[in-house]
Amino acid sequence: MSKGERVLNPISKQELERRWAAVRDQMGTAGLDALVVQGFGNMMGGGGYFRWLTGMVAPTTKPQTVIFPARGLMTLVTHGNFNEEKKFDGTAAELPGVGCQLGTPSFAAVSYTCGYEPELIGREIKKSGYRTVGLVGEDSMYFGFGKRLQQVADGVTYVDATELLDPFRAIKSPEEIALVRRSAAMQDEIMEKIRGHIRPGMKDFEVMCYGQYLGQMLGSENGYFLGSSAPPGEPASIRQRNQQGRTIHEGDILYFQCENGGPGGQFTHLGRFFVLGKAPQYLTDAFGAMLEAQSFTLKLLQPGAKCAEIFAEYNVYMRGKGLQEEGRIHCHGQGYDYVERPLVRSDESMTIAANMNLGLHPAHSNQKMFVTVCDNFLTHADGSIERLHRTPLEIVEL
């Protein structure tokens, strides 16, 4: 077996080279000698900057950090033995574009090891003579790592280079769009199969676990499942695994949301309501209002539209309908992270462009109910919006 056979859903060499060329062009403009990008926790949909730039996955809490130079091969620091060093020519299937791999046995929960990785990174930065280094995704780095890094590399100027990558991540390439479509199709299949699995007597988490099993068998690499059940008159809302212990009864309402990435790690999300009986009229009416809110929003997601203005107009619409304004996030980009730019809300400076994968979930809640409809959409240059999911826009009565 060749080593390449072990890599599931690898990003093509052409796609990685496209990303690297685009970033290096901007690095030249910004006067950056190198970038430092750290990744961890990809299993739950975080650390996407690392995966986008390298094509590699950092699945656990053990950090992986890459030095991406303006010219030449990358240096990767990852979990390994003390003083471990391996040389590559950039063509290894598991380590595309990497020329050197350094190892160190650091652990996030063992605080005295937090300096091991930055000391290796700082040593390589000084050895290479880099003077201006961009940090990408500072919020995706361990605090101890970042603090120590700036202490060990004297004379180096560090700048926040996150926004250098954000526009490239937000606009999907043809290869990325193909992976996004696979993710949406996977979730449609999960949603179709889950309807035949739900029955009274099950715990909420058992439904979610079956959804996760289906996703894994269909090639999902990461993510989680959200939702819960409740009797009519109480909200069946978005809850995480530790709050999914309720037993489902006849007549209950169940909200089920796939929040997982498909083969290749691109995220979409899909959420629907299931009722073990007849849906109460108040839920049917509220769900219909969310479908109208979804349709209203889609008309606003035009190339060149400002996200902050879309958000403001949406909340005017919701007020006019006597519905709850959005105070968190209305819709957002998705990719290697389950939430990434652009965010449709008041603090976003980015504008809508063609080939964005946007998750849209208008919502309304009160003491009696929680209601939403969650789907993903792809923007096109001609202004049209494509719904990526094929699951019917309806409440499922079982």
N, C-alpha and C positions, 0 to 999 in steps of 0.2 A: 504494500500500500504506500502510495506517495504521501508526503506530508500535506500536500494540498487537498487530498481527499478528506482530511479531518476537519476542514474549515466549512462550517455550514453557511450557506448564502453569502459568500464573499463578495465584497464590492469589487467591481472590475478595476483593472489597472488603469484603463482609460478614464474612469470616473474619478479615481483618486488623483490622477495627474491633473485632471481638470480643476479639482479643488485646490491642489497645491499651487498650480500656476496662478489662479485667481488671487489666492492669499499672498503669494510672494510679490505679485504686482503691487498690491496695496502696502505690503511691508516696505517696499522700495520707496513708495511715495511718503510713508510715515517715518522713514529713517530708522527702521527697526532691524537689528542684526539677527534677532532670533525671537521666537515665542516659547513660552513655557505653558503647557496645558496639562492639567491633572485630571484623572478620571477615577471614579469608583462608584459602586452602587448601580451599575447599569441594569441589574435585574429588576429594579423597581422604576426604571425610566428616568434616571438621572445621569449626569456626567456625559451628556451628549456631545459637548465640544470635543472631548478626547476621541470619541468614536468617529465623529464626522471628519476630523483631521487625519486620523491614523487608519481607519478601517478596522481597528481592534476593539475588543470588548474588555471592560474592567468590571467584572460581575460582582465582586464582593466588596467588603469595607477596606480591604488591602489596597492602598493607592497604587496607581501606575501613573508615571509622569513622563512626558516627552519634551525634549528640546527640539523645536522645529526651526532650523536655520534658514536664513534668506537664500543660502546656496548649500547644496550638499545633502547628505543623508541625515536622518534623525538619530538622536540618542535617546534610548528608552531606559528609564530606571523603574524596576519592578521588583516584586517579592522574589527573594532568592537567598543564596548563601552570602555571608560576609565575603567581600573582595571578589565576588563573581563578576567576570567580564567575558563577553562573547562578541566576536566580530562577524558582521554580515556584509553582503554586497547590495542590499536593498531589494533583493528579489525573493526572499523567503516568503512562502505563502502565509504563514502565521504572523509575520512581521514586515509587512510591505513598507518599503521606504526607509527601513531602519538599518543603520550602519554599525551601531554599537548598542549592546544591551548590558546594563549594569544591574547587579542584584544587591539587595539588602533586606534582612528580615525585620521589617518594622510592622507594627500592628497599631491600629487606631485606638484600641482600648488599653494600650500599654504606653503611658505618656512619656516615659523616658526614651522611647524609640523615635519620638517625633522629629528629631533632628537628623536621623540617619539618611533619609532620602534627600532633604535639601542640601546636606553637605556634599553629596555626590553631584547633585545638579549644579551647585555653586562652583565646585571644583572644575566641572566641564565647561561652564560658562567662562571662567577665568582662563582656563587653558586655551579656549578657542578665541580669546581676545574680544568677546562681545562687550560692547559698551552700553548699548541701549536695548533692553529686552522687554518685550510685551508680555504681560500676564493675561491669559485668556480664561474667562469664567472664574473670576476671583471668588464668587459665591459658591462655586463648585470645588473649591480647594479647601483642604483642612487648614484651619487658622494657624495651628502650630507650624505647619509646613511653610506657609507664606511668611509668617513672622521670622522664622529662622533663616529662610532663604535670603531675605534682605539684609541679614546680619553677616552671612558668611561670604557674600560676594561683594567685597568692598570696591567702591569706585564704579559700580554698575548702576545705571539709571533704569529704574523699573517704571513702566507706564501701563495703564489699563488698556489692553488692546481687544477687549471683548467685542466692542461694536464693529471692529474690523471684520469679524466673521459673521455677525448677525445677518446682514443682508444676503450673504451667500447661503446661509442655512435656511432662511425663510423662503427663498425661491427655489423650488425643487427642479432638479434636472430630469430628463426623460427616464433615466435609470431609477431615480428616487421615486418618481411618480408611479412607475411600475410596481415598486415595493409597497407604496402607499395603497395602491389598488388591491394588492394581495392581502394586506392587513384588513381592509374593509370587507373583502369577500370572506375572509376567515371569520370575522365577527358576525356576518350575516348567517353563516353556517352554524356558528355557536348558538345564535339566537333562535334559529329554526329548530335545532335539536333540543334546546333547553325547555321548550314549551311542552314536549312530551315527557319530560323528566320530573317536573314539579308535581308534588302531591301532598295532601295533608299528612302531618306527622313528621315531615322532614324539618330539620333545622335550617335556618337561613344559610349558614355557612356550608351546608351540604350541597345546596343549589350552586353556590358560588364555586365550590371546589370542583363540581362536575363541569362547570363552564371553563375553569382553568385547565382541567384535564383535556377537554375537547380542544382548547387552544393549543396546548402543548403538542397534541397529536397532529394538529394541522400546521405545525411549524413555528408557533409562537416562541419567542426567545425571552420575553420579559413581561412585566406588568402585573396587574392584580384585578380583582373584581369587587365592585361596590354595590351596595343596596341593602334592603331589609324588607321584612313583611310587617303588616299591621292590620288590625281590624278596620272596617269602614268607620270613618269618623276620627281616625288617628293618622298622622303622617307616616307613610311608608317611604322613608327618605334614604339619602346616600349615607351609608354607614360602612365602616371598615371592619376587618375580620374580627377584631376583639369585641365588636358590638353586634355580631351576627349569630347570637346564641338562641334567639327566639324560635319557638316551634310554630310551624305554619298550620293554620286551621282552614276548614271549609269556609268560604265567603271572604277570606282575607285578600288584601291587595299586596302585591310584591313588586318592588322596583328592582330591576336587574340591569347592571351596567358593565359592559366589557371595557376595561381600561388597560388593554394589553397591546403590545407591538406584534406585528406579524413576522413572517420569515424575512430576515434582513434587519429587523429591529426598528422599523418605522411605525410610529404610533398612529392609531385612530381611536375613536371611542364611540360606543353605541349603547343607548339606554332606552328601555321600554318598560311599561307596566303590564303585569299579569294579574288577573283577578280570578280567584277560584270560585267562580260563579258569575253573577251578573254585575257589571260595573255600575257603581252608584252614579246617579245623574250628575252630581256635583263634580265628580272626577272626569266624566265624559265632557262636560261643558268646559272645565278648566283645561283639559288636554287640547280641546279644539282651539281655545284661546292661545295656547302655546304654539300650535301649528300656524296660526295666523301671525304670531310674533316672529316665528321662524321665517315665514314668507316675506314679511315686512323687512327683516334684516337682510335677506338675500338681495333685495333690490338696491341696498346701500353698498354692498361689497364690490364696488367697481374699481378697476385699476386707477390709481391716483387719488382715491378717496382717503381722507385723513381719519385714522382710527379714533382719535379723540372726538371728532365731529360725528362719526357714526354712533359712538356711544351716547353722546348727548341727545342725538335725534331719536335713538331707541328709547331712552328714558322718557322723553317727551311723549312718545307713542304709548308707553306703558301707563304713564299718568293719565293720559286721555282715555284709556280703556278701564281705568279704575284698578289697575294691577300694580303689583309691587315693582318698584324701581330696582334695577340691578346696582348693587353696591360693591361687588367684588370683581367679577370678570364676566363679560357677556359671551365672547367667543375669542379664539386664540389659535395661533399656529401650533402645529404638532410635527414631530419628526423623530429624531433620536431621543428627545425629551418629551414627556407627556404634556408639558406646557412649555412652549417657546414662543418667541416673537414671530409676528406681531400680536400684541394684546389689544383687543378692542375695548378700551377704557380710557379714562381721562388723562392718564399720565404717559401714554404711548406717543412717541414722535414719528414712528414709522407709518408709511402709507401702504394701502393695499396694492398689490401688483399681481400680474398673471402668474400662474403656476404655484400658488400658495395652497397648502393643505390646512384648512381651517376647521376646527371643531366648534360647533355651534350648539348651545344648550340654553335657550330661554327658559326661565323658571319662575315659579310663583309658589309661595308657601304661607301657611298660617297654622293656627292650632289644630285645624281639622285635617289639613292635607299638605302634601308636597307634590308638586307636579312639574314635569319638565319633558322635553323631547330632545334627545341628544343624537346628532349625526355629524358626519364630516363632509366637507364640500371642497371642490377644487375650482379655483378661479381660472378664467381664460382671458386671453388678450382682447377678445371681442366683447367682453363684458358679461358673457354668459357664465352661469354658475352651475356646476355639475354636482349633484348629490352622489357621493361615492358609495354609500350604502344602498342596498336594494330591499332591506327589511321594510315591510309596509308601515306607513305612518299611522298606527292605530294602537289602541289598547287591546291586549289579547285576553279574551275570556276563555277560561278552561272548563 
